[in-house]
Each structure stands twice: as C-alpha cells, then as structure tokens.
Amino acid sequence: MPVASVVPERLDAPGTHALVIGVSVYRHVLDAARQSVRGRDFAIEPLDSAARTAHRVASWLLARDYDAPLPPLASLRVLLSPQPGEIDTAAQDPRLANAPAATRANVREALRDFRKACESHRDNHAIVYVIGHGAQITKHGALLLLEDFASDDHDNLLDGALDVVDVHQALQNAAAARQQCWFVDVCRQHVDVDRALERLIGGIRLDKKPGNVEASPLFLAAMSDTQAFALRDGHSLLCDALIWALDDAAAARGPRTGLGQWHVPFGSLYEVLPQRVRELALSHGVEQFVEVGGVANPGVFHVYRDHPQVAVSIVVEPAAAQPLARLDLSDSRRRPVFSSTQWPATTRVRAGLYTIEVTATTRYQPYWLLVDFAPPRCEHHVVLEP
Amino acid sequence: MKATLTLHFESSSQLLKSLLSAEIRDSGLRLVATAHHGSPLELDAGLYRVTAVLENGAEQRHVVALEPGQRATLRLGIAAPLPAAPAHVDDAGFESLSAAIRLPLPVKRVVAGRLVAVRGAIETTASGDAHGFRTAGDGFAFAEFEHATRRWFVSLPVLTGGSVPGDGRDECTVRFDGDGRAAKPAARMSSWRTVASSVQQMLLQSRIEQVLAVADEATTALAEKYSDPAGAALGALLLHRVDRLAPLRGWVDNLARSFAWLVDARVLQAALAAQSESAAVRERGLSILLDCVRERALFTETHSLMLNLLRRWPDDDGLRERTSALGTIVAELGDIDWSALTLTTSQPLA
C-alpha cells in the first residue's frame, strides 16, 4: 500500500513536512495472533493508546496554524497500527481514516518519500513523532519496534525496527529541512528485551549525506529504568505535555526582534516538556524523564496568531479581610483592567505586566505590587497586614 | 524620557560574569534587549521584566519600574540577595518597585548508599546522605556503592590532572536521589569549580539554549592550561552534540594525549575522525574507538557516543570488530542509567 501524504504534497516551495508513526499492535511476538519462531523470545504486550496518540498528534498538525516563519504544511505521512476500537473513527479527520499500517515495508517507503520531501527545499521544516514499543540503546537514541517486529519473513531481528537515531542523523545534512523537531515516544521494555537489542547492529536506516542543519532537537520520552507512560484511554504523557505546552501557551515566549508574534522556541520545549511530563507522571504515581538530544540549537516550533491569555486567580488572606477587600488590577499604564470583591478573584488577561492593588477599608494596610502574568496561569496570594 | 538600567551578575568567575546575559522584556513581554554584566542599558521609562538564568541553572525573574531619568542597578546571582517582594508602595524608587520571583528548584528526598570501594579518588567527606571525593592523584576515578538490591558503579568527575588546586576540598559529590529502594546515585562536580559546575547545572536543568551560549568560551577556558579536564570534556561533549566541536579538534587531541585516563577525549577524537573525508583518518579513528571499548567513560554521554559510533561507523570496515565490541560492552557493563550525568551502571547483588 503506498504511503501517500494525507495533505496535497507540495515540493516546489518551502513547506513543513511531517511523519507520524504509532504502533499498538505487534503481530509476531509471544502469544500474538501470528506468533513467529523468533517472536517467542519477546513477551511484548500490545499497547492501548500508541496509535491513538499518533492520531492525536497528526490531528493537531492538520489543525494548527502555519503562520510565518513556519512554512505551510506541505506533506503529512501517517502510519498507524491500532488495536480494534482504539481510535474513535466517528470523530476523526477523514484524511486520517485510511492510514497504512506501520510495517517494515510501509515505514521504509514512507521514510524514503519523507526524506525526499525534507530535502526538496532548504527552508523546509520537518516534524517527526513516533510512538510504540522500543528500546533505548543509547543516551539520545532509540529503536521503535514496528508492527511486524520479529517476523520470520525478515532476515534479521532488527529488520522490524526503526533505528530512529540513525534516521535522525541521516536527515542532518546540507540539503535537508533547515529546522526539524523529533519526538521519540517509545516505551522501554523489559530489560531482557533491551539487552537483546542493545548488542545488535541494524534496524531500518538511511544513508548519511554530508552537512548539517540549523536545529534538530530530539525529545526522547523515557530514560532507563523509567518507562514512557500513556493513559489507557487517553494519550501518552509526552503527547499530553506537548499539546498542553502549545495549546495553553505554556511554552510561549513574547515577541522578539525579527519575530513580532508570540511563539514557542525550541528552547522553551527543552525546559517545559521534561518538567511537564515529570509532573504528569508523578500525578499518576510514576516517574518519567524526558531527555533532549539531537542538534539542540535555537529554532521556532510554533507561532501564535493571537496574544496568549493568562488565567489569573488572586486570593486574599486572612479570610477575615475578604469581605472588606477590593481588588483593582491595572495594566502597565495604570489603566483599569479588572476589579472584584469576590474571592478568589479570577479573570483572564493578556500576558504582560500588571499592577495588583487591594484595599480593605482602614483595618488593613493597602497592598500594591507589580506582577508578571505569564501563560498559562498565575495564582497570586495577597496577604493583608493590619 | 529615558532611564538607565545596569545589570550586575554576582559570580566568582569573571568568565561567567562576561558570558551570562539577561532578557529585558517590556510590559507586553516583548523582548527589547539582551543585557550583559556592567553595560548600562538605556530604556524608555516604564515597566520591564528581567529574566536571567544564573550560573547554577536557576532562573531569576524581576519586574522593575524605571522612572524617567532614573539610573538603576539590578544585581543578579545566587550570591545576590533578592529584594523581598514588597507588601506596600512606599516610594517610587527602584528597589521598592521590584518584585523578585524565585522559581522553586525540584525538591528530592535523599537516601544514603553504602560506599564499598573507591579507586582513583579519596573519600573526603561522608555525611548521612552524601559522599565527597577528591582525586587520588592520577588515573580514572570511580566508586562502588551498595543500595537496596543493587551494586552501583559511578564514574567520578574529580580534578585528576587539573591545574586548579583542589586544596583538599570535595571535588565532586555523590548523592542517592529518589525514594527508598528506587534511589539511584548521582555524581556532581562541586560548585566551587564554578565554570564546570555551571555547565553541568545548566545541562541538568535543561537550560540548553543558555548553556550553548556559554559553551564555546567556557569549554576553551576549562581546557586552557588543563585547568579542569573533566569539565572540559563535558563542554566538548556538548559542543559535539550541536556540531560545534570540529574547530577545537586541536585541543581535543591535546586533551586525549595529556590525560590518558580520560577515555572521553579519545572517543571525541574518534567521533571527529568519523566525520573526516579521509579514509586514512577514519581508519585511525576506528582504531582509537576500538581501543576505548574496554575502558570506562567518565560521562554517560561519552558512553552513548561510543555505542553510536560502533553501531554507525561510516565505513563497512571493522563491522565484525564493532559488533564484537558492542557485545563485550553490553555483557560487561551492566545496566546503564542513561539519565545520569556521569556513567553510572548497576548490577543486582549476588
């Protein structure tokens, strides 16, 4: 089955080219439907939400705005191996309805065409998101096991695995997309599986050409002894953290010279993604650590069309002061923005610098403070003194 | 009417003072300037947010109000006392209008591991939760610990061969981070090794952009006069990761030649050789690489780089030797903690 782009492919002008792979089903491992002789050594459980997560990322890529300096979406290749019922087909973008399976043959074909697209123009951008079972075999690298991993039809065990780091390195060349961003959301398997794969050379790879690119960070979802987690009925934590950082503007930074819009630089993702994934993991009682590898130079991942809003909550203490207290929030030019006598006082304002002023009759001293409201939300405690 | 703002970075390192910078954003959080230590900045009167990543990797943010004609100074640094967030307005002066926001560093519970052996280093301090080490003079340094059901092997970034005097102080510390039985050892260069420690801390806190801004000069400084070979190797690994090491090939060679125990420098030599268009240089690089496989790296990144090179050497030559070397490493080294800064491996206790 050909692995066509789900949007009309444009190679004659700078564009954003994306590749998304999600593997939940493994057909040849122990106890699988078509268990192979080789696969008996690999007790790999099917995943509940890898394909759904990849589908979520692909949907986000289809729906996002591509404002300058980001070139428009010019190709998106999606390969999914979901479990039955894993993806809500009723709600999905019809363009994603017939995504081919993430098998060795399909992935090789998709990679070949994705590379061709990436190398069609130096000013291209590239985004790669892969998720499934895997093995972390170096600090910044991983193998992604494909749907037909351990098939007896393959010459070598790793024929059914994608060597993500090798492919990442192959696309660091003088002809490839100037800015790239890679997300490797692989679950770390049982140590024995890792050790079996660590000593092998192989996997789907691409030839390396000379040269390099401006920036090509690679976010690796899990470290050793920590798994990459996903919610059984939801998405992976890395995916949730990424979408949160972008949709809630949690990774946003204000305009800068040469870029007059709020945006998400790679640098913000380096800081926000590991922190958010760790928070999400801890909220479920587990640990997960994101590692940043690749060419971690500055670049722009996302641009906001509008000035981001900040959810603000202001609390007054002590409680006895609340019935007497009045909040006046004003902007940097002392223009009133919001007033309240209800506590906590909540509102949404444009990100920026503000003045908080709280008065509570003559029983408490007035309170005044300059504050920095940055997305996605700010909570501020005002302690009034008698 | 304009006002003048001057930033002062507090640091014991003149180099870091000159390299650190702060973002100045206006009331709409638009970037209006990037400021360096001691350089007066002329700005329109108004509100500004000043953000800087300090030498310990922590971010410090201040909101400041500049009045027309005002000449204000803001001190930034871990040693600089933060102005307390004012509860009231008492005048229009700079300090009273500045609100400092400290971002909390992650708090980790610490447990102790039992030191069972140390080579190439001397244990200098041992508190309940930390072990301090300094170099024993020469050779590679590592320590063995036991904790819960595992024996841990931790490469120690001491100052072996460094021209900076350690004066008997802890050159690095090892703490067990995490909860209970799941705690793992983590080795860190001591904070008095200011430049090396700063690179380390910024890396650990994912301040990738900031560390890259100081990496070239910091790494060169660490390598000059061999002041801190381990710190220089860490900086070089970082530069290699972003493809900026090639211009420093000469001192990588020097580092490898001068510090035979520092396998990290030789792996970097091999990595640079792998990029060469000369088959003879690549052949020599592969030879260097294969000679490294029986030695222990100081940094996890080096070990990772070594595995990558063995798997992906640009020539087909030596495939059998590379495959064999991979097998040897995997069989002998035990489980690797890829999240650790220095190479940290473990095996189940018998």
Interface residues (C-beta under 8 A of the other chain):
Chain A: Q136 I137 T138 K139 H140 G141 D163 V165 D166 Q169 Q172 V191 R195 E198 R199 L200 I201 R205 K208 N212 P217 M223 S224 D225 T226 R253 G254 P255 R256 T257 P265 F266 G267 Y270 E271 P274 Q275 F289 E291 V292 G293 G294 V295 A296 N297 P298 H307 D331 S332 R333 R350 A351 G352 L353 Q365 P366 Y367 W368 L369 L370 V371 D372 A374 V383 E385
Chain B: R25 D26 S27 G28 L29 R30 L31 G46 L47 Y48 R49 R61 V63 A65 A85 P86 A87 H88 V89 L97 S98 A99 I101 K184 Q205 S206 R207 I208 E209 L212 R241 V242 D243 T300 E301 H303 S304 L305 L307 N308 L310 R311 R312 P314 L319 R322 T323 L326 G327 V330 A331 D335 I336 D337 W338 S339
